[in-house]
Amino acid sequence: MNVFAPAGPQAENIASIIWVFLAISVAVYVVTLAALAWALARTPRQDDDSPGTSRRLAVAVGAATVLTAATLVVLTISSEVAGRGLSKPSGPGAITVDVIGYQWFWDFRYHDVTPSDWVSSPNELHIPVGVPVVIRAMSRDVIHSFWVPELHGKRDLIPGFTTETWIQADKPGVYRGQCAEFCGHQHAKMAFVVIAQPMAQFREWIERQRQRAVTPDPATQRGHDVFMSNACVTCHTIRGTQAGSRIGPELTHIGSRRTIAAGTLPNTGEHLLQWVRDPQSIKPGTRMPANHLSDDDLRAVVAYLTSLR
Ligand code: CUA
């Protein structure tokens, strides 16, 4: 995560304002300290108390005050210009994504005219390259903050209130995002990835995400049955099955995601097994409780989840 490696117009704007402020601050600091050093080092002279010296001093202080005021005006104007650049989208063709914060994961929802085509992609935000993406940010519990340093500054997610911002990625890539507002015990383990891809690939991805979950085959049927007959269904949705609860992240395509537990672990079978067996050991305080499934049942559930691509 690096604000000095901007990958989009808003982040570029922010990086340049940081450089302007830094350059001016360093210059002011160096000049001020140099003046102080000179004042301390000079030997007092006989005519220091003369009226002529006082007049010269008054002129010098006056000039320094004007210079200070001018510097502040320049900083204010550059800040205002950068702020205006941030508040506007940089081009047409925007898509809108709802960003919903939970303790402690993210849900990214893509609307569609057909409600059954809505897509939920927990902890993984896919965006097309080169077009502005409207972020509608909200929270279901406490204040969180959406932050992808390579793409934009922070935007708070506030319960009961929708905030809006824009992001745009100009080059394809995977950018890490992080919750930037302390939101409880597992605030640090509330990360996500932004995957910026060419429009054609993005369309392909969203088309796949719209599909219902794959029907279990003989190898994954047992995992499906264990999932549906245990507590898993009380929190999760797998579209196309009877699991339809929205307390935890949707799992319809969990097998296709890169990480689990909001960016905490890479999504491998072994990690998924550890997670399902005892989430509290990986993320103490998470809403997902430990379960008492047998080892065989656990492995069957993980095999089923992994197949949901
Ligand atoms: Cu959510 Cu910190």
Residues whose N, C-alpha, C, O or C-beta is under 5 A from the ligand:
A	BS01	CUA	I143 H144 S145 C179 A180 E181 F182 C183 H187 M190
